[in-house]
């Protein structure tokens, strides 16, 4: 596929965001100062530069922080994510500083409660609300669209606020107006089912519209993060996942340490662009297991050295015009590729040193035992020892605790109290709110048992018959508790039925091609990716799984899977029998899951799949735990 057609959707989304942003700036007269929320800087960088923004009447750009003490005579524009706490804080500051003629731009949509808050703070008529709906999906790469909202998962499961679900549904409706109506929708999880119902109500207004233009997306997959909480806490082994873990990728960009020069001894950072358009190397190695990346880069460097020798041979007998063409076309590209290869080789060496310093191999063995439900006591002992030794990175033991807990539907009270008490003693009792939030999110909690209410009255009014009845009740409850403890957890059930651990099931890989398990060293296939694969290729099998889960009494099984077919015909069926699928991760995903699905698209020879990803955020387990810690 040509580069132009590959980037068609991404370029359309980026161009739409640019036009709407610049149009909004033009609509506000006069010179303006722009205050940008820190969460939105990656999106702004993806769509425009500072010089382009200043060409549309913006004088200065500032970071929106707690203090608004910047003195200016220009109009003030505040660009922020809709958040009730943040908006109320801003409204109080505008009132205290007596700022008039302010404009608040909500990205992508405003909450209707904001108007009530403005009236409550006495700012009605002094502050104008705007929306920037085109920023609901901004292209990071040709197949990755950012719906950056890292707080969505916590807003829903900690604050129990579902305001953002209607925003997601509205974003998908706008997407269909540009690229055609979805012919099939798959929803995994309770939140995905809610978005699906809101999507159905919103699409009723689209039935009479024509979708003849644009590139058609046939299928949309809505995936609720709460369905698979195991995968985010597995250590990532693909190259792009490790880059995100150690260097923090934001909006397709990351900052890496830069060698200090003799003139300036202070540490400096270099901004690196990782989209496949800016970096021609990353697309071929980002999904690779880390152990294979350095070999691939060295082989590529050897080929580039051969090309360099060819250039020398061409220069000997070349004319002036040939030399110009050689320098402008071949030599520049060769120098750029060699620079990128050298940079990636240095990054591999840096990651290797960091992994070697943190007993990474032992941790991977513990994670494999957790995924295979083996050596439970050894795992608890290892985590306890790590805590007692005051591991320098306090999030490493928390990662293993959350992984162990989510894979086993909680821990026994004895193990929970031991690990919880040890963690607080080692890292301080100021971590009590963090552990409480993890319990609320079902990431570190006590396994449910059948509790029997015992009468506080020591005398029995029912005589011997009443005592016998009470003993039978205790025995029945004990039997139920034993049965609940011996029953497989949801993850253990899905692991066996969907073959999530190929080596445990002794299924030998027959083909040398790409496989989703490669991103975790062939010991684990992400549950989320396997569910999406079954939903796209064998939805009947998935419906049978769901029916069996309901019969076994697993909580939330009725919301596991929903599907809907609109009956709408595609623009020209599938182009070359290729099915385009948009995957929306509600609550976020990891780089490993994105790359595992890219591997799936490459491995299916009989079904041509092209995936586009729209996560609300891209996680690492460290990022997630830090966000939980600082959340209010």
C-alpha positions in Angstrom: 0.0 0.0 0.0 1.3 3.5 -0.9 2.3 5.9 1.8 -0.4 8.4 0.6 -3.3 5.9 1.0 -1.9 4.6 4.3 -2.0 8.1 5.8 -5.3 9.1 4.3 -7.4 8.9 7.5 -4.6 10.3 9.7 -4.0 13.3 7.5 -7.8 14.1 7.3 -8.1 14.0 11.1 -5.0 16.2 11.5 -6.2 18.7 8.9 -9.6 18.9 10.5 -8.1 19.7 13.9 -5.8 22.4 12.4 -8.7 24.1 10.6 -11.0 24.1 13.6 -8.3 25.3 16.0 -7.2 28.2 13.8 -10.8 29.1 12.9 -11.6 29.4 16.6 -8.6 31.6 17.2 -9.6 33.8 14.3 -13.2 34.1 15.6 -11.9 35.8 18.8 -10.9 39.4 18.0 -7.8 41.1 19.2 -4.5 39.9 20.6 -4.8 36.9 22.8 -2.6 35.0 25.4 -3.2 31.3 25.3 -3.0 29.2 28.5 -2.7 25.5 27.7 -3.4 22.6 30.0 -0.4 20.4 30.4 -2.4 17.3 29.2 -3.0 19.1 25.9 0.5 20.0 24.9 1.1 16.7 23.0 -2.1 17.3 21.0 -1.2 20.9 20.1 2.3 19.8 19.0 0.7 17.2 16.7 -1.5 19.7 14.9 0.5 23.0 14.8 3.6 24.8 15.8 4.1 27.8 18.1 4.8 30.1 15.1 1.6 29.0 13.3 -0.4 29.7 16.4 1.1 33.2 16.8 0.1 33.9 13.2 -3.6 33.8 14.3 -3.6 36.6 16.8 -1.9 34.8 19.7 0.7 36.9 21.5 2.1 34.6 24.2 1.7 30.9 25.1 1.7 29.8 28.8 1.3 26.6 30.7 -1.9 26.5 32.6 -1.0 25.9 36.3 -2.3 26.7 39.7 -1.2 30.3 39.6 -2.6 32.8 37.1 -0.4 35.7 38.1 0.7 36.5 34.6 0.2 40.3 34.0 -1.2 41.0 30.5 -3.5 43.4 28.7 -4.4 40.8 26.1 -7.5 38.6 26.1 -7.0 35.3 28.0 -7.8 32.0 26.3 -7.8 28.9 28.5 -7.4 25.6 26.7 -8.2 22.7 29.1 -9.8 19.2 29.4 -13.3 19.2 30.9 -12.8 18.3 34.5 -15.1 19.5 37.3 -12.4 20.1 39.9 -10.1 21.8 37.5 -12.8 24.0 36.0 -14.1 25.1 39.4 -10.5 26.0 40.5 -10.1 28.1 37.4 -13.5 29.8 37.8 -12.6 30.8 41.4 -9.2 32.2 40.3 -10.9 34.2 37.5 -13.3 35.7 40.1 -10.6 36.5 42.6 -8.4 38.2 40.0 -11.4 40.0 38.5 -10.5 38.8 35.0 -13.0 39.9 32.4 -13.6 38.9 28.9 -12.0 35.5 29.4 -12.5 32.6 27.0 -12.5 28.9 28.1 -12.0 26.4 25.3 -13.0 22.9 26.4 -11.3 20.0 24.6 -13.2 18.2 23.0 -16.5 19.1 24.6 -17.9 21.1 27.5 -20.0 19.8 30.3 -23.4 21.5 30.7 -22.7 21.9 34.4 -20.0 24.4 33.5 -22.6 27.0 32.7 -24.1 26.5 36.1 -20.7 26.9 37.8 -20.0 30.1 35.9 -23.3 31.5 37.1 -22.6 30.3 40.7 -19.2 32.1 40.7 -20.6 35.3 39.3 -18.8 34.9 35.9 -21.9 34.7 33.7 -21.3 37.2 30.8 -17.7 37.7 31.8 -16.5 34.3 30.6 -17.3 32.6 27.3 -17.3 28.8 26.8 -16.1 27.2 23.6 -15.7 23.7 22.3 -13.0 22.2 20.1 -14.7 19.0 19.0 -12.2 18.1 16.3 -9.6 17.4 19.0 -11.5 14.3 20.1 -9.3 12.2 17.8 -5.9 13.5 16.7 -3.6 11.3 14.5 -0.3 10.3 16.2 0.6 7.7 13.5 -1.1 6.4 10.4 -3.0 3.8 12.5 -3.0 5.4 16.0 -5.4 8.2 16.9 -5.1 9.9 20.3 -8.1 10.4 22.4 -5.8 11.6 25.2 -7.8 11.5 28.5 -5.6 9.7 31.0 -8.2 10.5 33.8 -11.1 8.8 32.2 -10.5 5.4 33.8 -10.2 7.0 37.3 -13.1 9.3 36.8 -15.4 6.3 36.1 -14.2 3.8 38.6 -13.1 6.1 41.4 -15.4 9.1 41.1 -18.3 7.0 39.5 -18.7 9.7 36.9 -19.8 8.6 33.4 -19.9 12.0 31.7 -17.1 11.1 29.4 -19.0 8.1 27.9 -21.4 10.4 26.0 -18.3 12.3 24.7 -16.9 9.1 23.3 -20.2 8.3 21.6 -20.3 11.8 20.1 -16.7 11.4 18.9 -17.5 8.1 17.1 -20.6 9.7 15.4 -18.4 12.6 14.1 -15.9 10.0 12.9 -18.6 8.2 10.9 -19.6 11.5 9.2 -16.0 11.7 7.8 -15.2 8.1 7.0 -18.5 6.2 6.6 -21.0 4.4 8.8 -19.9 1.4 10.8 -21.5 -1.8 9.5 -20.7 -3.8 12.6 -20.1 -2.9 16.2 -18.5 -5.1 18.9 -18.6 -4.2 22.6 -16.6 -5.8 25.4 -17.5 -4.9 29.0 -20.1 -2.9 30.8 -18.9 0.6 29.8 -18.5 -0.5 26.2 -22.2 -1.6 26.3 -23.2 1.8 27.6 -21.3 3.6 24.8 -22.9 1.2 22.3 -26.4 2.2 23.4 -25.6 5.9 23.3 -24.1 5.4 19.9 -27.3 3.7 18.6 -29.4 6.7 19.9 -27.0 9.2 18.3 -26.9 7.4 14.9 -30.6 7.6 14.4 -30.0 11.2 13.1 -27.4 9.9 10.5 -29.6 7.4 8.7 -30.6 9.7 5.9 -27.1 11.0 5.2 -24.9 10.0 2.3 -21.5 8.5 3.1 -20.2 8.0 -0.4 -17.0 10.0 0.2 -14.1 9.1 2.5 -12.4 5.9 3.4 -14.8 3.4 5.0 -14.3 1.8 8.3 -16.4 -1.4 8.4 -16.1 -2.4 12.1 -15.7 -0.7 15.4 -14.6 -2.5 18.5 -15.3 -0.9 21.9 -13.2 -2.5 24.7 -13.7 -1.7 28.4 -10.4 -1.8 30.3 -12.0 -3.5 33.3 -12.5 -6.7 31.3 -8.7 -7.2 31.2 -6.8 -5.8 34.1 -4.1 -8.4 34.0 -2.3 -7.3 30.8 -1.5 -3.7 31.9 0.5 -5.1 34.9 2.6 -7.5 32.8 6.1 -6.2 32.1 6.3 -5.1 28.4 8.9 -6.9 26.3 8.3 -5.4 22.8 10.6 -2.6 21.9 8.1 0.2 21.7 6.6 -0.8 25.1 10.0 -0.6 26.7 10.6 2.8 25.2 7.4 4.0 26.7 8.3 2.4 30.1 11.7 4.0 30.4 11.4 7.2 28.3 7.7 8.0 28.5 6.2 8.4 25.0 3.6 11.2 24.7 1.9 12.0 21.5 4.3 10.0 19.4 7.3 11.8 20.9 9.7 11.2 23.7 12.7 12.9 25.3 16.0 11.0 25.6 19.2 12.1 27.4 21.6 14.0 25.2 25.4 13.8 25.7 26.6 16.9 27.4 29.0 19.0 25.4 32.2 20.5 26.8 30.7 24.0 26.8 27.6 23.0 28.7 28.0 20.3 31.3 24.3 20.4 32.4 22.3 17.4 31.3 20.2 18.0 28.2 17.4 16.2 26.5 16.7 15.5 22.9 13.1 15.4 21.5 12.7 12.3 19.3 9.7 11.8 16.9 8.5 8.2 16.7 5.8 8.3 14.0 6.5 6.1 11.0 6.6 9.2 8.8 9.4 10.8 10.9 11.3 7.6 11.8 11.6 5.1 8.9 13.1 2.5 11.2 10.6 2.3 14.0 7.8 0.6 12.0 9.9 -2.5 11.4 11.1 -3.0 15.0 8.5 -1.6 17.3 6.6 -4.9 17.7 9.7 -7.0 18.0 10.7 -8.7 21.2 13.5 -6.7 22.8 16.0 -9.5 22.5 15.8 -9.4 18.7 15.9 -5.7 18.1 19.7 -5.1 18.5 20.4 -8.0 16.0 18.0 -6.5 13.5 19.5 -3.0 13.8 23.0 -4.3 13.4 22.0 -6.2 10.3 20.4 -3.1 8.9 23.6 -1.1 9.7 25.6 -3.6 7.8 23.4 -3.2 4.7 23.7 0.6 5.0 27.5 0.3 5.0 27.3 -1.7 1.8 25.2 1.1 0.3 27.9 3.6 1.4 30.5 1.7 -0.5 28.3 1.7 -3.6 28.0 5.5 -3.3 31.8 5.8 -3.4 31.9 3.7 -6.6 29.2 5.9 -8.2 31.1 9.1 -7.4 34.2 8.1 -9.3 32.6 8.3 -12.8 29.7 10.6 -12.0 29.0 13.9 -13.8 28.0 17.1 -12.0 24.3 16.5 -12.5 24.6 12.9 -11.3 26.4 14.1 -8.2 23.6 16.6 -7.4 21.0 13.9 -7.8 23.0 11.5 -5.7 23.4 14.0 -2.9 19.8 15.2 -2.9 18.2 11.8 -3.2 20.3 8.9 -2.0 23.0 10.4 0.3 20.6 12.4 2.4 18.3 9.4 2.9 21.3 7.2 3.7 22.7 9.6 6.3 19.2 10.0 8.0 18.7 6.2 8.2 22.1 5.6 9.6 21.5 8.3 12.2 18.2 6.7 13.2 19.8 3.2 13.4 22.6 4.5 15.6 20.1 6.2 17.9 18.0 3.1 18.3 21.1 1.0 19.0 22.1 3.4 21.8 18.5 3.2 23.2 18.7 -0.6 23.2 22.0 -0.4 25.2 20.5 2.0 27.7 17.4 -0.1 28.2 19.5 -3.3 28.6 21.6 -1.6 31.4 18.4 -0.5 33.2 16.9 -3.9 32.9 20.1 -5.6 34.2 20.2 -3.4 37.2 16.7 -4.3 38.4 16.7 -8.1 38.5 14.4 -8.1 35.5 14.8 -11.8 34.7 13.7 -12.9 38.2 10.6 -10.6 37.9 9.7 -12.1 34.6 9.8 -15.6 36.1 7.5 -14.5 38.9 5.1 -13.0 36.3 5.1 -16.2 34.4 4.2 -18.2 37.5 1.3 -15.8 38.2 0.0 -16.1 34.7 0.3 -19.9 34.9 -1.2 -20.1 38.4 1.9 -21.8 39.8 4.1 -21.4 43.0 1.7 -19.0 44.7 3.5 -19.2 48.1 6.9 -18.5 46.4 5.4 -15.4 44.6 4.0 -14.0 47.9 7.4 -14.6 49.6 9.3 -12.9 46.7 7.0 -9.8 46.9 7.2 -9.7 50.7 11.0 -9.9 50.5 11.1 -7.1 47.8 9.0 -4.9 50.1 11.1 -5.6 53.2 14.3 -4.7 51.4 12.7 -1.4 50.5 13.0 -1.7 46.7 14.1 1.7 45.4 11.2 1.8 42.9 8.1 1.5 45.1 5.9 0.8 42.1 7.7 -2.6 41.2 6.2 -4.5 44.2 2.9 -2.8 43.6 3.0 -4.0 40.0 3.4 -7.6 41.1 0.8 -7.2 43.8 -1.8 -5.9 41.3 -0.9 -8.6 38.8 -1.2 -11.4 41.4 -4.5 -10.0 42.7 -6.2 -9.4 39.3 -5.2 -12.9 38.1 -6.7 -14.5 41.2 -9.8 -12.4 41.8 -8.2 -11.0 45.0 -6.1 -12.3 47.8 -7.0 -14.1 51.0 -7.3 -11.8 54.0 -4.2 -13.3 55.6 -2.0 -12.6 52.6 -3.6 -9.2 52.0 -3.0 -8.0 55.5 0.6 -9.2 55.5 1.5 -7.5 52.3 -0.5 -4.4 53.0 1.1 -4.0 56.5 4.6 -4.6 55.1 4.2 -2.1 52.3 3.0 0.7 54.7 5.9 0.0 57.1 8.5 0.0 54.4 7.3 3.0 52.3 5.3 5.0 54.9 1.8 5.4 56.1 1.2 8.3 53.7 0.5 5.5 51.1 -2.8 4.5 52.8 -4.8 6.6 50.3 -3.0 4.8 47.4 -3.8 1.3 48.8 -7.4 2.4 49.4 -7.8 3.6 45.8 -6.3 0.3 44.5 -8.9 -1.5 46.6 -11.7 0.6 45.1 -10.4 -0.1 41.6 -10.3 -3.9 42.3 -6.5 -4.0 41.7 -5.4 -5.0 45.3 -8.2 -6.3 47.5 -9.4 -9.2 49.7 -11.0 -12.1 48.0 -14.7 -12.5 48.7 -15.9 -15.3 50.9 -19.3 -16.4 52.2 -19.6 -14.7 55.6 -22.1 -16.2 58.1 -23.8 -13.7 60.5 -23.4 -15.0 64.1 -26.0 -14.0 66.7 -24.7 -11.7 69.5 -27.1 -13.4 71.9 -25.4 -16.3 73.6 -28.7 -17.9 74.6 -30.6 -19.9 71.9 -34.4 -19.5 72.0 -34.9 -22.3 69.5 -33.5 -25.1 71.8 -31.6 -28.0 70.3 -33.6 -27.7 67.1 -32.5 -24.1 66.6 -28.9 -25.0 67.3 -28.9 -27.8 64.8 -30.4 -25.5 62.1 -27.7 -22.9 62.9 -24.9 -25.6 62.6 -26.3 -26.7 59.2 -26.3 -23.1 58.0 -22.6 -22.7 59.1 -21.7 -26.0 57.3 -23.6 -24.9 54.1 -21.8 -21.6 54.1 -18.5 -23.3 54.6 -19.2 -25.6 51.6 -20.0 -22.6 49.5 -16.8 -20.9 50.6 -14.7 -23.9 49.7 -16.5 -24.2 46.3 -15.9 -20.5 45.6 -12.2 -20.8 46.5 -11.7 -23.9 44.3 -13.6 -22.5 41.3 -11.4 -21.1 38.6 -11.1 -17.3 38.5 -12.3 -15.5 35.4 -8.8 -15.1 34.1 -7.9 -18.8 34.7 -11.1 -19.8 32.8 -10.3 -17.6 29.9 -6.7 -18.6 29.9 -7.5 -22.2 29.3 -10.4 -21.7 26.8 -8.6 -19.0 24.7 -5.1 -20.5 24.9 -3.6 -17.4 26.5 -0.5 -19.3 27.6 0.6 -21.4 24.6 3.7 -23.0 26.3 1.5 -24.2 29.2 -0.9 -25.9 26.8 2.1 -27.4 24.9 0.9 -26.1 21.5 3.9 -25.8 19.3 4.0 -22.9 16.9 4.0 -24.4 13.5 4.7 -21.3 11.4 7.6 -18.9 11.8 5.5 -15.9 11.1 4.4 -13.2 13.6 2.3 -14.2 16.5 0.6 -12.1 19.3 2.4 -14.0 22.0 5.7 -12.7 20.7 5.3 -9.4 22.5 5.5 -11.3 25.8 8.2 -13.8 24.9 5.7 -16.4 23.7 4.5 -17.1 27.3 1.3 -15.0 27.2 -1.2 -13.7 24.7 -3.0 -10.5 26.0 -6.5 -11.4 27.0 -7.9 -8.2 25.4 -6.3 -9.0 22.0 -7.5 -12.6 22.0 -11.1 -11.5 22.8 -10.9 -9.0 20.0 -9.6 -11.6 17.6 -12.4 -14.1 18.5 -15.0 -11.3 18.2 -13.9 -10.4 14.7 -13.2 -13.9 13.3 -15.4 -16.3 15.4 -18.1 -14.4 17.3 -20.2 -17.5 17.7 -17.5 -19.2 19.8 -17.3 -16.1 22.0 -21.1 -16.1 22.5 -20.8 -19.7 23.8 -18.1 -18.7 26.2 -20.2 -15.9 27.5 -23.2 -18.3 28.0 -21.0 -20.7 29.9 -19.6 -17.9 32.1 -23.2 -16.9 33.0 -24.1 -20.4 33.9 -21.0 -20.7 36.1 -22.1 -17.5 37.9 -19.1 -15.3 37.1 -20.0 -11.6 38.0 -20.4 -9.3 35.0 -20.5 -12.2 32.5 -23.8 -10.8 30.9 -21.9 -7.6 30.0 -18.8 -9.3 28.5 -19.8 -9.3 24.9 -22.4 -7.4 22.7 -22.5 -7.0 19.0 -24.7 -5.1 16.6 -24.9 -5.1 12.8 -26.4 -2.0 11.2 -27.2 -3.7 7.9 -25.7 -0.8 6.1 -23.8 -1.8 2.9 -20.2 -0.6 2.6 -19.1 1.8 -0.1 -17.8 -0.9 -2.4 -17.6 -4.0 -0.1 -14.1 -4.5 1.2 -11.3 -3.0 -0.8 -9.3 -6.0 -2.0 -11.3 -8.0 0.6 -9.6 -6.0 3.4 -11.6 -5.3 6.6 -10.8 -2.0 8.3 -11.4 -2.1 12.1 -11.3 0.8 14.5 -10.5 -0.3 18.1 -11.5 2.1 20.9 -9.9 1.2 24.3 -12.2 2.8 26.9 -9.8 3.5 29.8 -6.5 3.0 28.0 -4.2 0.3 26.7 -0.5 -0.5 26.5 1.9 -0.4 23.6 2.2 -4.2 23.9 -1.6 -4.6 23.1 -1.4 -2.3 20.1 1.6 -4.1 18.7 0.1 -7.5 19.4 -2.9 -6.6 17.3 -0.5 -5.3 14.6 1.1 -8.8 14.7 -2.4 -10.3 14.4 -3.1 -8.4 11.2 0.3 -9.6 9.7 -0.3 -13.2 10.7 -3.8 -13.6 9.1 -3.3 -14.7 5.6 -6.9 -15.7 4.9 -8.4 -12.6 6.4 -7.0 -9.2 5.5 -7.3 -7.0 8.6 -6.2 -3.4 9.0 -6.4 -2.0 12.5 -6.8 1.6 13.6 -6.4 2.3 17.3 -8.1 5.1 19.3 -7.2 4.6 23.0 -8.3 7.2 25.6 -4.7 6.9 26.9 -1.6 4.7 26.5 -0.4 3.2 29.7 2.5 1.6 31.4 1.9 0.1 34.8 4.1 2.8 36.3 2.1 5.6 34.7 -1.1 4.1 35.9 0.0 3.7 39.5 1.4 7.3 39.5 -1.9 8.6 38.2 -3.8 6.7 40.8 -1.5 8.0 43.5 -1.9 11.7 42.6 -5.6 11.5 41.8 -7.9 13.5 44.0 
